[in-house]
């Protein structure tokens, strides 16, 4: 389990003891999109009684995180970023529908057309259903070849400064704003606790020592609590490549190649990748390719705090 409890005091103070906006520190915070916020985020470990208490406490004392002006200044949920996956795509035709079968069906419909229009129409409908069934069977055999990355916002002011202050300076005051941003994400369709896991972008021990902490290990549990989907950390970062900051798209792809290795069996079919900033999507792309090389039946999707420029 990722250790994140020492940081919870900052969020508690921001939500229940500080009435000002955590971003501008000028206007009063307001309760915005409260329906998106899972009240069990603060603590749902004790049981249902604790959840009910938290909801009641939240209704009585929650002061909000951002003011209306700051909320509106952020572009929430922009257009997703799509990247190609290099894992080979295999399309296998079902044996029930061969070219000979389709030719015979077509020939039969032509013969009936000359004798009985009604029978011809019925045959054409049957052929149409057969073709649709063939298409559906083909689609079921097509493995995922594109990864959709949904950022919470763009990597620009004011969220850019928030991410930088937390990521590079461990400014704990930024955590409530990041939690608020995470709460803007609706739960992925068809994903729940029993069939999905969240995989945060792996890092190396050397980078944790250099930075002093792992930002994603602090942020991801809030996403897990918000969606009620567990975290899975069965992929390791096996390289010690240089930082992706300032690299071009091609340089990023070369730098991240072969950087990950699956160390545990993948428990479910739906794996949700999560990173802080997706610039070109190269890191998430390589992580997805690594997973698909182990199990090409996986359904992968990705989310990030922000989508930014090539320099961040």
ABEGO torsion letter per residue (X at the ends): XBBAAAAAAAAAAAAAABABBAAAGABBBBBBGAAABBAAAABAAAEAAAAAAAAAAAAAABAEABBAAAAAABBBGBBBBBBBBABBBBBBBBAABBAAAAAAAAAAAAAAAAABAAAAAAAAAAAAAAAAAAAAAAAAABBBABBBBBBABBBBOAAAAAAAAAAAAGBAAAAAAAAAAAAABBBBBGBBAAABBBBBBBBBAAAAAAAGBBAAAAAAAAAAAAAGBBBBBABBBABBBBBABGBBAAAAAAAABGABBBABBBABABBBBBBABBAAGAAAAAAAAAAAAABAABBBBBBBABBBBABX
